[in-house]
Amino acid sequence: MFKNALTITIGVLITGNLYAQQNPVLPGYYADPEGIKYGNTYWIFPTYSAKYNEQVFMDAFSSEDLKTWTKHPRIIDTSAVKWAKRAMWAPAVLQKDKKYYVFFGANDVHQGEVGGIGVAVANKPQGPYKDLLGKPLIQDIINGAQPIDQFVFKDKDGSYYMYYGGWGHCNIVKLKKDFTGIEPLPGGTLYKEITPDKYVEGPYMFIRNGKYYFMWSEGGWTGPDYKVAYAIADSPFGPFKRLNTILEQDPSIATGAGHHSVIHSAKDDKYYIVYHRRPLNKKSAHERVVCIDEMKFDSEGHILPVKMTGRATVDF
């Protein structure tokens, strides 16, 4: 009897350890992951992490249990988006009216150049996705925000808003119902800057218990000090007062932890942060891997610091 009990205990410890060692969840170098749940299936849509001239397609990954992932290669690439030549990154995804949409940045655009934020549509989450507009949805530099790192958010009233922006500035815009353009925000403007303190890029929004949780990345994506911070507001427009950092480098696990998304499992009311980080044995800016850890809250609804789990080194 003692032997059986010991065996069971060891089995539990091993199982727990194996679960903790799942990170990174995807093989290969990927970044900027957008996690979402369609029906009973979890999905991750990441950036293919490579030099900009090689970063010309996107893969997707699906899972039933957040552990075993199936790769869906090249759900979209620059051959399907004629104006995109390089640097396709940071997908934002959603389902609407039995269609699946992916919003993306392309070309690392600067003022006067062709590029910016585009949108593509498909009949299935795994694509193939086709360019919806044949041109960027947003191309100009407004309020100092480079048109990249877009996140599309459906509010409680059914309105769709997009948060986006690099270069230390973040804008919010309201999308038309068919996603073919933008329309005036409450107050009449097309663009509203909502940049919180220390914001750099990678905005994300979700609602919990009636509150709006706005999150973003700080620091430099190529270095070790990349991190995630957040604010809580009563409105999707803010104001967003920075509260705390909730994800950052751990000298025993990884550096450069940031550019995240959040998956909410309604069945058990658990929240998971999906993010990229740089393993300790990797130094290149592009050697980034996708990981998932549980994100918890205190009794007042504040996000607790996330403890990264999994392997500290990888060999791809």
Beta strands, then each sheet from edge to edge (+ up, - down):
strand 1: 30-38
strand 2: 41-48
strand 3: 57-63
strand 4: 70-77
strand 5: 89-96
strand 6: 99-106
strand 7: 116-122
strand 8: 130-131
strand 9: 151-154
strand 10: 160-164
strand 11: 171-175
strand 12: 182-183
strand 13: 192-193
strand 14: 201-208
strand 15: 211-218
strand 16: 227-233
strand 17: 244-247
strand 18: 254-265
strand 19: 270-279
strand 20: 289-295
sheet 1: 1+ 2- 3+ 4-
sheet 2: 5+ 6- 7+ 8-
sheet 3: 9+ 10- 11+ 12-
sheet 4: 9+ 10- 11+ 13-
sheet 5: 14+ 15- 16+ 17-
sheet 6: 18+ 19- 20+
end
